[in-house]
Amino acid sequence: MPAEKRGGFGYWRDPIFLIGLAIYVINRTLIKPNLHHYSPLFHGHLNDTMTVPVALPIYLFVYRRIGFRPDDEPPRWWEVVLHVVVWMVFFEWFGPVVLHQGVSDPIDDWCIAGGGLVAWALWQRGRLMRCINEFLLRCHDR
Amino acid sequence: MAMIPFLPTLTGAPGAWILLALKAVAAMGFMTVANAVILYAC
């Protein structure tokens, strides 16, 4: 691992990752098996929404171990966008069309992207709050 | 290059770019395997 220690992202210890993982596990082991009718939310969309908060920290941790990621900053916007695009192509086209595994559904794309947007906003909440505060102070000074 | 901090400088030694390319290949290999695991297991 590179020597640079900048940033305090916890990867597999990150609270957003742990909450997302808990939601995924509870849905898979407790909710889905006990549903008597098909539920689009619990059988599909909820898992897709958890893709970024659960999968991305693991991917970034491996990149960090490889030395491809230079620091431990929380996921940057382009890291989230890059993975969302790859996952959309992989899960909505390559899987169903080429591997004949899974079903393509445009709503899944929105769920993956929406989950990514919310997770990114939570990961970057400190920086976002500082930006909003600076903006409000600037407006107040005028 | 603050947005993409892992990029070596354009005038950097060729070794830095080769090392970066090897790391990128390793990262893409992991990504492919991990995506397949998610697709089949989740």
N, CA and C atoms of all chains as a GROMACS GRO file, in nm:
protein
  552
    1MET      N    1   0.085  -0.119   0.000
    1MET     CA    2   0.000   0.000   0.000
    1MET      C    3   0.088   0.124   0.000
    2PRO      N    4   0.053   0.227  -0.080
    2PRO     CA    5   0.134   0.348  -0.081
    2PRO      C    6   0.138   0.414   0.056
    3ALA      N    7   0.244   0.493   0.076
    3ALA     CA    8   0.265   0.551   0.208
    3ALA      C    9   0.166   0.662   0.241
    4GLU      N   10   0.107   0.724   0.138
    4GLU     CA   11   0.022   0.840   0.162
    4GLU      C   12  -0.101   0.800   0.244
    5LYS      N   13  -0.127   0.876   0.350
    5LYS     CA   14  -0.235   0.838   0.442
    5LYS      C   15  -0.349   0.940   0.439
    6ARG      N   16  -0.349   1.029   0.340
    6ARG     CA   17  -0.448   1.137   0.336
    6ARG      C   18  -0.590   1.080   0.330
    7GLY      N   19  -0.682   1.142   0.404
    7GLY     CA   20  -0.821   1.099   0.403
    7GLY      C   21  -0.848   0.996   0.509
    8GLY      N   22  -0.973   0.990   0.553
    8GLY     CA   23  -1.005   0.898   0.661
    8GLY      C   24  -1.115   0.800   0.624
    9PHE      N   25  -1.123   0.764   0.497
    9PHE     CA   26  -1.230   0.672   0.455
    9PHE      C   27  -1.200   0.532   0.509
   10GLY      N   28  -1.303   0.471   0.568
   10GLY     CA   29  -1.281   0.342   0.635
   10GLY      C   30  -1.300   0.220   0.548
   11TYR      N   31  -1.342   0.239   0.422
   11TYR     CA   32  -1.369   0.125   0.332
   11TYR      C   33  -1.469   0.030   0.397
   12TRP      N   34  -1.428  -0.092   0.436
   12TRP     CA   35  -1.521  -0.191   0.492
   12TRP      C   36  -1.566  -0.154   0.634
   13ARG      N   37  -1.506  -0.050   0.695
   13ARG     CA   38  -1.551  -0.003   0.826
   13ARG      C   39  -1.636   0.122   0.814
   14ASP      N   40  -1.660   0.167   0.690
   14ASP     CA   41  -1.737   0.289   0.668
   14ASP      C   42  -1.882   0.267   0.711
   15PRO      N   43  -1.942   0.360   0.787
   15PRO     CA   44  -2.079   0.339   0.836
   15PRO      C   45  -2.182   0.328   0.723
   16ILE      N   46  -2.163   0.402   0.615
   16ILE     CA   47  -2.260   0.393   0.504
   16ILE      C   48  -2.252   0.256   0.438
   17PHE      N   49  -2.130   0.203   0.423
   17PHE     CA   50  -2.113   0.067   0.371
   17PHE      C   51  -2.180  -0.034   0.464
   18LEU      N   52  -2.158  -0.020   0.595
   18LEU     CA   53  -2.213  -0.118   0.691
   18LEU      C   54  -2.365  -0.112   0.694
   19ILE      N   55  -2.422   0.010   0.688
   19ILE     CA   56  -2.569   0.023   0.688
   19ILE      C   57  -2.626  -0.039   0.559
   20GLY      N   58  -2.562  -0.008   0.445
   20GLY     CA   59  -2.607  -0.065   0.317
   20GLY      C   60  -2.599  -0.217   0.317
   21LEU      N   61  -2.490  -0.269   0.372
   21LEU     CA   62  -2.473  -0.415   0.378
   21LEU      C   63  -2.580  -0.478   0.467
   22ALA      N   64  -2.609  -0.411   0.580
   22ALA     CA   65  -2.713  -0.462   0.671
   22ALA      C   66  -2.848  -0.463   0.601
   23ILE      N   67  -2.880  -0.357   0.527
   23ILE     CA   68  -3.008  -0.352   0.453
   23ILE      C   69  -3.014  -0.466   0.352
   24TYR      N   70  -2.902  -0.488   0.279
   24TYR     CA   71  -2.898  -0.594   0.178
   24TYR      C   72  -2.918  -0.731   0.242
   25VAL      N   73  -2.846  -0.758   0.352
   25VAL     CA   74  -2.855  -0.889   0.418
   25VAL      C   75  -2.994  -0.913   0.475
   26ILE      N   76  -3.050  -0.810   0.541
   26ILE     CA   77  -3.186  -0.824   0.599
   26ILE      C   78  -3.287  -0.852   0.488
   27ASN      N   79  -3.274  -0.779   0.376
   27ASN     CA   80  -3.367  -0.799   0.265
   27ASN      C   81  -3.353  -0.941   0.209
   28ARG      N   82  -3.230  -0.987   0.192
   28ARG     CA   83  -3.207  -1.117   0.128
   28ARG      C   84  -3.246  -1.234   0.219
   29THR      N   85  -3.218  -1.220   0.349
   29THR     CA   86  -3.240  -1.336   0.437
   29THR      C   87  -3.374  -1.332   0.510
   30LEU      N   88  -3.428  -1.214   0.536
   30LEU     CA   89  -3.550  -1.207   0.616
   30LEU      C   90  -3.673  -1.163   0.537
   31ILE      N   91  -3.657  -1.061   0.453
   31ILE     CA   92  -3.775  -1.004   0.386
   31ILE      C   93  -3.815  -1.086   0.264
   32LYS      N   94  -3.720  -1.106   0.170
   32LYS     CA   95  -3.754  -1.173   0.044
   32LYS      C   96  -3.810  -1.314   0.062
   33PRO      N   97  -3.749  -1.397   0.147
   33PRO     CA   98  -3.803  -1.533   0.160
   33PRO      C   99  -3.944  -1.537   0.221
   34ASN      N  100  -3.983  -1.432   0.292
   34ASN     CA  101  -4.113  -1.433   0.360
   34ASN      C  102  -4.221  -1.356   0.286
   35LEU      N  103  -4.189  -1.306   0.167
   35LEU     CA  104  -4.291  -1.236   0.088
   35LEU      C  105  -4.370  -1.340   0.008
   36HIS      N  106  -4.502  -1.328   0.011
   36HIS     CA  107  -4.587  -1.425  -0.059
   36HIS      C  108  -4.616  -1.381  -0.202
   37HIS      N  109  -4.595  -1.254  -0.233
   37HIS     CA  110  -4.618  -1.204  -0.368
   37HIS      C  111  -4.491  -1.133  -0.415
   38TYR      N  112  -4.478  -1.124  -0.548
   38TYR     CA  113  -4.362  -1.055  -0.604
   38TYR      C  114  -4.369  -0.906  -0.570
   39SER      N  115  -4.261  -0.855  -0.517
   39SER     CA  116  -4.253  -0.712  -0.484
   39SER      C  117  -4.138  -0.651  -0.564
   40PRO      N  118  -4.167  -0.558  -0.657
   40PRO     CA  119  -4.057  -0.498  -0.735
   40PRO      C  120  -3.951  -0.432  -0.647
   41LEU      N  121  -3.996  -0.374  -0.534
   41LEU     CA  122  -3.900  -0.307  -0.446
   41LEU      C  123  -3.806  -0.408  -0.380
   42PHE      N  124  -3.863  -0.506  -0.311
   42PHE     CA  125  -3.779  -0.598  -0.232
   42PHE      C  126  -3.710  -0.704  -0.318
   43HIS      N  127  -3.770  -0.742  -0.432
   43HIS     CA  128  -3.708  -0.843  -0.517
   43HIS      C  129  -3.609  -0.785  -0.617
   44GLY      N  130  -3.609  -0.655  -0.635
   44GLY     CA  131  -3.520  -0.601  -0.737
   44GLY      C  132  -3.458  -0.466  -0.704
   45HIS      N  133  -3.542  -0.365  -0.688
   45HIS     CA  134  -3.491  -0.228  -0.683
   45HIS      C  135  -3.406  -0.199  -0.560
   46LEU      N  136  -3.442  -0.256  -0.446
   46LEU     CA  137  -3.368  -0.228  -0.323
   46LEU      C  138  -3.222  -0.274  -0.336
   47ASN      N  139  -3.203  -0.395  -0.389
   47ASN     CA  140  -3.067  -0.446  -0.407
   47ASN      C  141  -2.988  -0.359  -0.505
   48ASP      N  142  -3.054  -0.316  -0.613
   48ASP     CA  143  -2.986  -0.230  -0.711
   48ASP      C  144  -2.946  -0.097  -0.648
   49THR      N  145  -3.032  -0.044  -0.561
   49THR     CA  146  -3.002   0.083  -0.495
   49THR      C  147  -2.881   0.070  -0.402
   50MET      N  148  -2.860  -0.049  -0.347
   50MET     CA  149  -2.749  -0.071  -0.255
   50MET      C  150  -2.617  -0.101  -0.326
   51THR      N  151  -2.619  -0.107  -0.460
   51THR     CA  152  -2.498  -0.147  -0.534
   51THR      C  153  -2.379  -0.056  -0.501
   52VAL      N  154  -2.396   0.075  -0.513
   52VAL     CA  155  -2.283   0.166  -0.491
   52VAL      C  156  -2.240   0.168  -0.343
   53PRO      N  157  -2.332   0.192  -0.248
   53PRO     CA  158  -2.284   0.198  -0.108
   53PRO      C  159  -2.220   0.070  -0.058
   54VAL      N  160  -2.260  -0.046  -0.112
   54VAL     CA  161  -2.205  -0.172  -0.062
   54VAL      C  162  -2.083  -0.217  -0.143
   55ALA      N  163  -2.092  -0.207  -0.276
   55ALA     CA  164  -1.984  -0.262  -0.359
   55ALA      C  165  -1.865  -0.166  -0.373
   56LEU      N  166  -1.894  -0.037  -0.390
   56LEU     CA  167  -1.784   0.056  -0.421
   56LEU      C  168  -1.673   0.059  -0.314
   57PRO      N  169  -1.706   0.064  -0.183
   57PRO     CA  170  -1.596   0.065  -0.085
   57PRO      C  171  -1.504  -0.057  -0.097
   58ILE      N  172  -1.561  -0.174  -0.130
   58ILE     CA  173  -1.479  -0.295  -0.145
   58ILE      C  174  -1.387  -0.281  -0.267
   59TYR      N  175  -1.444  -0.233  -0.376
   59TYR     CA  176  -1.363  -0.212  -0.497
   59TYR      C  177  -1.249  -0.114  -0.468
   60LEU      N  178  -1.283  -0.002  -0.402
   60LEU     CA  179  -1.182   0.101  -0.375
   60LEU      C  180  -1.075   0.048  -0.279
   61PHE      N  181  -1.117  -0.038  -0.185
   61PHE     CA  182  -1.020  -0.097  -0.092
   61PHE      C  183  -0.918  -0.182  -0.169
   62VAL      N  184  -0.968  -0.261  -0.265
   62VAL     CA  185  -0.876  -0.344  -0.345
   62VAL      C  186  -0.784  -0.255  -0.429
   63TYR      N  187  -0.841  -0.149  -0.489
   63TYR     CA  188  -0.755  -0.057  -0.568
   63TYR      C  189  -0.647   0.004  -0.479
   64ARG      N  190  -0.684   0.034  -0.355
   64ARG     CA  191  -0.588   0.092  -0.260
   64ARG      C  192  -0.476  -0.008  -0.229
   65ARG      N  193  -0.516  -0.135  -0.210
   65ARG     CA  194  -0.415  -0.238  -0.180
   65ARG      C  195  -0.322  -0.259  -0.299
   66ILE      N  196  -0.380  -0.251  -0.420
   66ILE     CA  197  -0.298  -0.266  -0.541
   66ILE      C  198  -0.201  -0.149  -0.555
   67GLY      N  199  -0.242  -0.033  -0.501
   67GLY     CA  200  -0.162   0.088  -0.517
   67GLY      C  201  -0.215   0.177  -0.627
   68PHE      N  202  -0.333   0.143  -0.680
   68PHE     CA  203  -0.395   0.222  -0.786
   68PHE      C  204  -0.463   0.346  -0.731
   69ARG      N  205  -0.505   0.338  -0.603
   69ARG     CA  206  -0.568   0.451  -0.536
   69ARG      C  207  -0.463   0.512  -0.443
   70PRO      N  208  -0.434   0.643  -0.459
   70PRO     CA  209  -0.320   0.698  -0.387
   70PRO      C  210  -0.348   0.740  -0.244
   71ASP      N  211  -0.473   0.748  -0.202
   71ASP     CA  212  -0.502   0.797  -0.067
   71ASP      C  213  -0.630   0.732  -0.016
   72ASP      N  214  -0.671   0.772   0.104
   72ASP     CA  215  -0.792   0.716   0.166
   72ASP      C  216  -0.903   0.820   0.174
   73GLU      N  217  -0.910   0.907   0.075
   73GLU     CA  218  -1.019   1.004   0.069
   73GLU      C  219  -1.152   0.931   0.046
   74PRO      N  220  -1.264   0.987   0.094
   74PRO     CA  221  -1.394   0.927   0.060
   74PRO      C  222  -1.413   0.925  -0.092
   75PRO      N  223  -1.498   0.833  -0.143
   75PRO     CA  224  -1.513   0.821  -0.288
   75PRO      C  225  -1.542   0.954  -0.356
   76ARG      N  226  -1.464   0.982  -0.460
   76ARG     CA  227  -1.480   1.107  -0.536
   76ARG      C  228  -1.593   1.090  -0.637
   77TRP      N  229  -1.644   1.201  -0.688
   77TRP     CA  230  -1.760   1.194  -0.779
   77TRP      C  231  -1.728   1.113  -0.903
   78TRP      N  232  -1.605   1.127  -0.956
   78TRP     CA  233  -1.573   1.055  -1.079
   78TRP      C  234  -1.552   0.907  -1.053
   79GLU      N  235  -1.511   0.871  -0.932
   79GLU     CA  236  -1.500   0.729  -0.899
   79GLU      C  237  -1.639   0.666  -0.895
   80VAL      N  238  -1.736   0.740  -0.837
   80VAL     CA  239  -1.874   0.689  -0.831
   80VAL      C  240  -1.930   0.680  -0.973
   81VAL      N  241  -1.915   0.787  -1.052
   81VAL     CA  242  -1.972   0.790  -1.188
   81VAL      C  243  -1.911   0.678  -1.274
   82LEU      N  244  -1.780   0.663  -1.268
   82LEU     CA  245  -1.712   0.560  -1.348
   82LEU      C  246  -1.767   0.421  -1.318
   83HIS      N  247  -1.782   0.389  -1.189
   83HIS     CA  248  -1.832   0.256  -1.152
   83HIS      C  249  -1.979   0.240  -1.186
   84VAL      N  250  -2.058   0.348  -1.168
   84VAL     CA  251  -2.201   0.339  -1.204
   84VAL      C  252  -2.216   0.308  -1.353
   85VAL      N  253  -2.137   0.374  -1.437
   85VAL     CA  254  -2.143   0.350  -1.582
   85VAL      C  255  -2.103   0.206  -1.613
   86VAL      N  256  -1.994   0.160  -1.552
   86VAL     CA  257  -1.948   0.022  -1.577
   86VAL      C  258  -2.056  -0.078  -1.533
   87TRP      N  259  -2.113  -0.055  -1.415
   87TRP     CA  260  -2.215  -0.149  -1.364
   87TRP      C  261  -2.340  -0.145  -1.449
   88MET      N  262  -2.380  -0.028  -1.496
   88MET     CA  263  -2.498  -0.020  -1.584
   88MET      C  264  -2.474  -0.104  -1.710
   89VAL      N  265  -2.359  -0.088  -1.772
   89VAL     CA  266  -2.328  -0.163  -1.894
   89VAL      C  267  -2.319  -0.312  -1.862
   90PHE      N  268  -2.252  -0.346  -1.752
   90PHE     CA  269  -2.230  -0.487  -1.720
   90PHE      C  270  -2.360  -0.556  -1.680
   91PHE      N  271  -2.437  -0.497  -1.590
   91PHE     CA  272  -2.555  -0.566  -1.536
   91PHE      C  273  -2.678  -0.553  -1.626
   92GLU      N  274  -2.684  -0.446  -1.704
   92GLU     CA  275  -2.806  -0.424  -1.785
   92GLU      C  276  -2.786  -0.464  -1.932
   93TRP      N  277  -2.663  -0.480  -1.976
   93TRP     CA  278  -2.641  -0.523  -2.115
   93TRP      C  279  -2.557  -0.652  -2.121
   94PHE      N  280  -2.435  -0.647  -2.070
   94PHE     CA  281  -2.344  -0.762  -2.085
   94PHE      C  282  -2.400  -0.888  -2.018
   95GLY      N  283  -2.452  -0.873  -1.896
   95GLY     CA  284  -2.508  -0.989  -1.825
   95GLY      C  285  -2.627  -1.050  -1.899
   96PRO      N  286  -2.734  -0.972  -1.919
   96PRO     CA  287  -2.852  -1.030  -1.984
   96PRO      C  288  -2.830  -1.070  -2.130
   97VAL      N  289  -2.758  -0.988  -2.208
   97VAL     CA  290  -2.748  -1.013  -2.352
   97VAL      C  291  -2.638  -1.114  -2.385
   98VAL      N  292  -2.521  -1.097  -2.326
   98VAL     CA  293  -2.406  -1.182  -2.363
   98VAL      C  294  -2.400  -1.307  -2.275
   99LEU      N  295  -2.414  -1.290  -2.144
   99LEU     CA  296  -2.402  -1.405  -2.053
   99LEU      C  297  -2.536  -1.474  -2.026
  100HIS      N  298  -2.646  -1.413  -2.071
  100HIS     CA  299  -2.781  -1.467  -2.047
  100HIS      C  300  -2.805  -1.489  -1.897
  101GLN      N  301  -2.760  -1.392  -1.819
  101GLN     CA  302  -2.776  -1.397  -1.674
  101GLN      C  303  -2.837  -1.264  -1.630
  102GLY      N  304  -2.949  -1.269  -1.558
  102GLY     CA  305  -3.014  -1.146  -1.514
  102GLY      C  306  -3.108  -1.092  -1.620
  103VAL      N  307  -3.184  -0.989  -1.579
  103VAL     CA  308  -3.283  -0.928  -1.668
  103VAL      C  309  -3.253  -0.780  -1.679
  104SER      N  310  -3.263  -0.729  -1.801
  104SER     CA  311  -3.240  -0.586  -1.822
  104SER      C  312  -3.366  -0.507  -1.791
  105ASP      N  313  -3.353  -0.406  -1.707
  105ASP     CA  314  -3.466  -0.322  -1.670
  105ASP      C  315  -3.414  -0.178  -1.655
  106PRO      N  316  -3.467  -0.084  -1.733
  106PRO     CA  317  -3.417   0.054  -1.724
  106PRO      C  318  -3.431   0.114  -1.585
  107ILE      N  319  -3.531   0.068  -1.510
  107ILE     CA  320  -3.548   0.122  -1.374
  107ILE      C  321  -3.427   0.086  -1.287
  108ASP      N  322  -3.367  -0.030  -1.313
  108ASP     CA  323  -3.247  -0.070  -1.238
  108ASP      C  324  -3.135   0.034  -1.253
  109ASP      N  325  -3.122   0.088  -1.376
  109ASP     CA  326  -3.020   0.191  -1.399
  109ASP      C  327  -3.042   0.312  -1.308
  110TRP      N  328  -3.169   0.353  -1.299
  110TRP     CA  329  -3.202   0.468  -1.214
  110TRP      C  330  -3.175   0.436  -1.067
  111CYS      N  331  -3.203   0.312  -1.028
  111CYS     CA  332  -3.179   0.273  -0.888
  111CYS      C  333  -3.029   0.274  -0.856
  112ILE      N  334  -2.948   0.218  -0.947
  112ILE     CA  335  -2.802   0.218  -0.925
  112ILE      C  336  -2.751   0.362  -0.917
  113ALA      N  337  -2.796   0.445  -1.012
  113ALA     CA  338  -2.749   0.585  -1.016
  113ALA      C  339  -2.800   0.663  -0.894
  114GLY      N  340  -2.926   0.641  -0.857
  114GLY     CA  341  -2.982   0.711  -0.741
  114GLY      C  342  -2.912   0.672  -0.612
  115GLY      N  343  -2.888   0.543  -0.595
  115GLY     CA  344  -2.815   0.496  -0.477
  115GLY      C  345  -2.674   0.554  -0.473
  116GLY      N  346  -2.613   0.564  -0.591
  116GLY     CA  347  -2.478   0.621  -0.600
  116GLY      C  348  -2.477   0.768  -0.563
  117LEU      N  349  -2.578   0.841  -0.609
  117LEU     CA  350  -2.585   0.985  -0.580
  117LEU      C  351  -2.602   1.009  -0.430
  118VAL      N  352  -2.693   0.934  -0.368
  118VAL     CA  353  -2.717   0.951  -0.224
  118VAL      C  354  -2.592   0.910  -0.144
  119ALA      N  355  -2.530   0.797  -0.184
  119ALA     CA  356  -2.410   0.752  -0.112
  119ALA      C  357  -2.298   0.854  -0.126
  120TRP      N  358  -2.278   0.907  -0.247
  120TRP     CA  359  -2.173   1.007  -0.268
  120TRP      C  360  -2.198   1.130  -0.182
  121ALA      N  361  -2.326   1.176  -0.179
  121ALA     CA  362  -2.359   1.295  -0.098
  121ALA      C  363  -2.330   1.269   0.050
  122LEU      N  364  -2.356   1.147   0.097
  122LEU     CA  365  -2.329   1.114   0.237
  122LEU      C  366  -2.179   1.105   0.262
  123TRP      N  367  -2.105   1.044   0.168
  123TRP     CA  368  -1.959   1.034   0.184
  123TRP      C  369  -1.893   1.172   0.182
  124GLN      N  370  -1.949   1.262   0.101
  124GLN     CA  371  -1.889   1.395   0.086
  124GLN      C  372  -1.965   1.500   0.167
  125ARG      N  373  -2.042   1.458   0.267
  125ARG     CA  374  -2.129   1.552   0.338
  125ARG      C  375  -2.051   1.665   0.404
  126GLY      N  376  -1.933   1.636   0.456
  126GLY     CA  377  -1.852   1.741   0.520
  126GLY      C  378  -1.815   1.849   0.420
  127ARG      N  379  -1.764   1.806   0.304
  127ARG     CA  380  -1.724   1.900   0.200
  127ARG      C  381  -1.846   1.976   0.145
  128LEU      N  382  -1.957   1.902   0.126
  128LEU     CA  383  -2.078   1.966   0.073
  128LEU      C  384  -2.132   2.071   0.171
  129MET      N  385  -2.129   2.039   0.300
  129MET     CA  386  -2.178   2.134   0.401
  129MET      C  387  -2.090   2.259   0.404
  130ARG      N  388  -1.957   2.239   0.390
  130ARG     CA  389  -1.867   2.355   0.387
  130ARG      C  390  -1.899   2.444   0.266
  131CYS      N  391  -1.923   2.381   0.150
  131CYS     CA  392  -1.956   2.457   0.029
  131CYS      C  393  -2.086   2.536   0.048
  132ILE      N  394  -2.186   2.469   0.108
  132ILE     CA  395  -2.316   2.536   0.129
  132ILE      C  396  -2.298   2.651   0.226
  133ASN      N  397  -2.220   2.630   0.334
  133ASN     CA  398  -2.196   2.735   0.432
  133ASN      C  399  -2.126   2.856   0.369
  134GLU      N  400  -2.021   2.825   0.287
  134GLU     CA  401  -1.950   2.935   0.219
  134GLU      C  402  -2.042   3.010   0.126
  135PHE      N  403  -2.128   2.938   0.054
  135PHE     CA  404  -2.222   3.001  -0.038
  135PHE      C  405  -2.319   3.091   0.038
  136LEU      N  406  -2.372   3.040   0.150
  136LEU     CA  407  -2.467   3.118   0.228
  136LEU      C  408  -2.400   3.241   0.288
  137LEU      N  409  -2.274   3.226   0.335
  137LEU     CA  410  -2.202   3.341   0.391
  137LEU      C  411  -2.180   3.448   0.284
  138ARG      N  412  -2.144   3.402   0.162
  138ARG     CA  413  -2.123   3.496   0.052
  138ARG      C  414  -2.252   3.571   0.019
  139CYS      N  415  -2.364   3.498   0.018
  139CYS     CA  416  -2.494   3.561  -0.008
  139CYS      C  417  -2.527   3.661   0.102
  140HIS      N  418  -2.494   3.624   0.228
  140HIS     CA  419  -2.524   3.711   0.343
  140HIS      C  420  -2.441   3.838   0.339
  141ASP      N  421  -2.316   3.828   0.290
  141ASP     CA  422  -2.226   3.943   0.287
  141ASP      C  423  -2.267   4.045   0.182
  142ARG      N  424  -2.340   4.002   0.079
  142ARG     CA  425  -2.376   4.094  -0.030
  142ARG      C  426  -2.482   4.195   0.012
  143MET      N  427  -0.357   1.837  -1.161
  143MET     CA  428  -0.408   1.700  -1.164
  143MET      C  429  -0.474   1.662  -1.031
  144ALA      N  430  -0.531   1.765  -0.963
  144ALA     CA  431  -0.591   1.737  -0.833
  144ALA      C  432  -0.710   1.643  -0.844
  145MET      N  433  -0.782   1.648  -0.957
  145MET     CA  434  -0.900   1.565  -0.973
  145MET      C  435  -0.863   1.418  -0.994
  146ILE      N  436  -0.752   1.394  -1.065
  146ILE     CA  437  -0.708   1.256  -1.092
  146ILE      C  438  -0.569   1.241  -1.034
  147PRO      N  439  -0.561   1.222  -0.902
  147PRO     CA  440  -0.431   1.234  -0.834
  147PRO      C  441  -0.332   1.122  -0.866
  148PHE      N  442  -0.378   1.009  -0.923
  148PHE     CA  443  -0.285   0.899  -0.944
  148PHE      C  444  -0.206   0.913  -1.074
  149LEU      N  445  -0.240   1.012  -1.158
  149LEU     CA  446  -0.170   1.026  -1.285
  149LEU      C  447  -0.030   1.081  -1.263
  150PRO      N  448   0.073   1.015  -1.318
  150PRO     CA  449   0.207   1.074  -1.311
  150PRO      C  450   0.212   1.201  -1.396
  151THR      N  451   0.310   1.283  -1.371
  151THR     CA  452   0.322   1.403  -1.453
  151THR      C  453   0.361   1.363  -1.595
  152LEU      N  454   0.323   1.445  -1.691
  152LEU     CA  455   0.348   1.413  -1.832
  152LEU      C  456   0.497   1.401  -1.861
  153THR      N  457   0.578   1.471  -1.783
  153THR     CA  458   0.723   1.465  -1.805
  153THR      C  459   0.789   1.357  -1.718
  154GLY      N  460   0.708   1.281  -1.645
  154GLY     CA  461   0.762   1.180  -1.555
  154GLY      C  462   0.832   1.068  -1.628
  155ALA      N  463   0.903   0.985  -1.552
  155ALA     CA  464   0.977   0.874  -1.612
  155ALA      C  465   0.880   0.772  -1.673
  156PRO      N  466   0.920   0.705  -1.781
  156PRO     CA  467   0.831   0.605  -1.843
  156PRO      C  468   0.793   0.493  -1.747
  157GLY      N  469   0.883   0.463  -1.653
  157GLY     CA  470   0.854   0.357  -1.557
  157GLY      C  471   0.729   0.384  -1.477
  158ALA      N  472   0.704   0.510  -1.446
  158ALA     CA  473   0.585   0.546  -1.368
  158ALA      C  474   0.458   0.514  -1.447
  159TRP      N  475   0.463   0.538  -1.577
  159TRP     CA  476   0.346   0.509  -1.662
  159TRP      C  477   0.327   0.360  -1.679
  160ILE      N  478   0.437   0.286  -1.691
  160ILE     CA  479   0.426   0.140  -1.705
  160ILE      C  480   0.369   0.080  -1.577
  161LEU      N  481   0.418   0.127  -1.464
  161LEU     CA  482   0.366   0.078  -1.335
  161LEU      C  483   0.218   0.110  -1.321
  162LEU      N  484   0.179   0.232  -1.361
  162LEU     CA  485   0.038   0.272  -1.356
  162LEU      C  486  -0.046   0.181  -1.446
  163ALA      N  487   0.006   0.151  -1.565
  163ALA     CA  488  -0.067   0.064  -1.658
  163ALA      C  489  -0.085  -0.076  -1.599
  164LEU      N  490   0.018  -0.128  -1.533
  164LEU     CA  491   0.008  -0.260  -1.469
  164LEU      C  492  -0.096  -0.259  -1.357
  165LYS      N  493  -0.096  -0.150  -1.278
  165LYS     CA  494  -0.195  -0.138  -1.171
  165LYS      C  495  -0.336  -0.128  -1.230
  166ALA      N  496  -0.350  -0.056  -1.341
  166ALA     CA  497  -0.481  -0.042  -1.406
  166ALA      C  498  -0.531  -0.176  -1.456
  167VAL      N  499  -0.441  -0.256  -1.513
  167VAL     CA  500  -0.479  -0.390  -1.561
  167VAL      C  501  -0.524  -0.477  -1.443
  168ALA      N  502  -0.449  -0.470  -1.332
  168ALA     CA  503  -0.487  -0.548  -1.213
  168ALA      C  504  -0.623  -0.503  -1.160
  169ALA      N  505  -0.646  -0.371  -1.157
  169ALA     CA  506  -0.774  -0.318  -1.108
  169ALA      C  507  -0.889  -0.361  -1.199
  170MET      N  508  -0.868  -0.358  -1.330
  170MET     CA  509  -0.973  -0.399  -1.423
  170MET      C  510  -0.999  -0.549  -1.414
  171GLY      N  511  -0.894  -0.626  -1.391
  171GLY     CA  512  -0.912  -0.769  -1.372
  171GLY      C  513  -0.997  -0.798  -1.250
  172PHE      N  514  -0.965  -0.729  -1.140
  172PHE     CA  515  -1.046  -0.746  -1.019
  172PHE      C  516  -1.190  -0.705  -1.045
  173MET      N  517  -1.208  -0.590  -1.113
  173MET     CA  518  -1.343  -0.539  -1.139
  173MET      C  519  -1.424  -0.641  -1.220
  174THR      N  520  -1.363  -0.703  -1.319
  174THR     CA  521  -1.434  -0.800  -1.403
  174THR      C  522  -1.478  -0.921  -1.319
  175VAL      N  523  -1.386  -0.973  -1.239
  175VAL     CA  524  -1.418  -1.090  -1.156
  175VAL      C  525  -1.526  -1.054  -1.054
  176ALA      N  526  -1.511  -0.938  -0.989
  176ALA     CA  527  -1.608  -0.897  -0.886
  176ALA      C  528  -1.746  -0.874  -0.948
  177ASN      N  529  -1.751  -0.814  -1.067
  177ASN     CA  530  -1.879  -0.792  -1.134
  177ASN      C  531  -1.946  -0.925  -1.165
  178ALA      N  532  -1.868  -1.023  -1.211
  178ALA     CA  533  -1.924  -1.155  -1.242
  178ALA      C  534  -1.978  -1.220  -1.114
  179VAL      N  535  -1.905  -1.206  -1.003
  179VAL     CA  536  -1.951  -1.262  -0.876
  179VAL      C  537  -2.085  -1.200  -0.836
  180ILE      N  538  -2.094  -1.066  -0.847
  180ILE     CA  539  -2.220  -0.998  -0.812
  180ILE      C  540  -2.332  -1.044  -0.904
  181LEU      N  541  -2.303  -1.056  -1.033
  181LEU     CA  542  -2.406  -1.094  -1.131
  181LEU      C  543  -2.462  -1.233  -1.102
  182TYR      N  544  -2.374  -1.327  -1.067
  182TYR     CA  545  -2.419  -1.465  -1.048
  182TYR      C  546  -2.464  -1.494  -0.905
  183ALA      N  547  -2.411  -1.421  -0.808
  183ALA     CA  548  -2.437  -1.457  -0.668
  183ALA      C  549  -2.541  -1.368  -0.600
  184CYS      N  550  -2.564  -1.246  -0.649
  184CYS     CA  551  -2.650  -1.153  -0.574
  184CYS      C  552  -2.788  -1.134  -0.635
   0.00000   0.00000   0.00000
